[in-house]
Structures are given as C-alpha cells and as structure tokens.
Amino acid sequence: MGSETAAFLAFSATAVTIIFLLVFLIIVVGMAKNRFLQSLRSGSQQIKRGGGLVLILVGAWLVILAIWAELFAQLFPD
C-alpha cells in the first residue's frame, strides 16, 4: 500500500469513528433530555406549590416591612 492509501484509510477510520461517537452522544443526550423533562413534568405540581409558597412569604415580608417600616429603620440605621 502506498502512503496515500494508508493516509486515506486512517482518515476514513477516524471520520467514521467520530461520526459514530457523535451519533451515539446525540442519542444519549436526547434520551437524557426526555427523561429529565418527564421527571420535571411529574414534579411540576410540587414546583408550582413551592413557588407559590415563596411568593406568599415574600409578599408577607413586604407587608410586614411596610407596616413596621419605622421600626425596621431604627433597627437598621444607615
């Protein structure tokens, strides 16, 4: 075999290997994404409730700050 043939075969083997690896990675990432989305969808109700609880707590804190603003201003002076 000539050096051109050997170089072509080495290049071809490398290209085929890279293509197979990339296809494999694309499939694995796609499957992982689907599993992640399924788990996220199944837990979305708890996520919504948790987010709602956080919003309620922040809103209550802001109301408390508004009601007792002068007291907090004395506790935390400039």
C-alpha positions in Angstrom: 0.0 0.0 0.0 1.1 3.5 -0.8 1.3 6.3 1.7 -1.7 8.0 0.1 -3.8 4.9 0.6 -2.7 4.4 4.2 -3.4 8.1 4.9 -6.8 7.8 3.3 -7.7 4.7 5.3 -6.5 6.3 8.5 -8.6 9.4 7.8 -11.6 7.3 6.8 -11.4 5.2 10.0 -11.1 8.4 12.1 -14.0 10.1 10.4 -16.2 7.0 10.7 -15.3 6.7 14.4 -16.1 10.4 15.1 -19.4 10.1 13.3 -20.4 7.1 15.3 -19.4 8.7 18.6 -21.3 11.9 17.7 -24.4 10.0 16.7 -24.2 8.0 20.0 -23.8 11.2 22.0 -26.8 12.8 20.3 -29.0 9.8 21.1 -27.8 9.7 24.7 -28.4 13.4 25.2 -31.8 13.2 23.6 -32.8 10.3 25.9 -31.5 12.1 28.9 -33.4 15.3 27.9 -36.6 13.3 27.6 -36.2 11.6 31.0 -35.4 14.9 32.6 -38.5 16.5 31.1 -40.7 13.6 32.2 -39.4 13.9 35.7 -39.9 17.7 35.6 -43.4 17.3 34.4 -44.3 14.8 37.0 -43.0 17.1 39.7 -44.4 20.3 38.3 -47.2 20.5 40.8 -44.8 20.5 43.7 -42.7 23.1 42.0 -45.7 25.3 41.4 -46.8 24.9 45.1 -43.2 25.7 46.3 -43.0 28.7 44.1 -46.4 29.9 45.3 -45.3 29.5 48.9 -42.1 31.5 48.3 -44.2 34.3 46.7 -46.6 34.3 49.6 -43.7 34.5 52.1 -42.0 37.3 50.2 -45.3 39.2 49.9 -45.9 38.8 53.7 -42.4 40.0 54.4 -43.0 43.1 52.2 -46.3 43.8 54.0 -44.6 43.5 57.4 -41.9 45.9 56.2 -44.5 48.4 55.0 -46.4 48.2 58.3 -43.4 48.5 60.6 -41.1 50.5 58.4 -40.2 52.9 61.1 -39.2 50.1 63.5 -37.0 48.5 60.9 -35.4 51.9 60.1 -34.5 52.2 63.7 -33.1 48.7 63.9 -31.0 49.0 60.8 -29.8 52.6 60.7 -27.6 53.9 57.8 
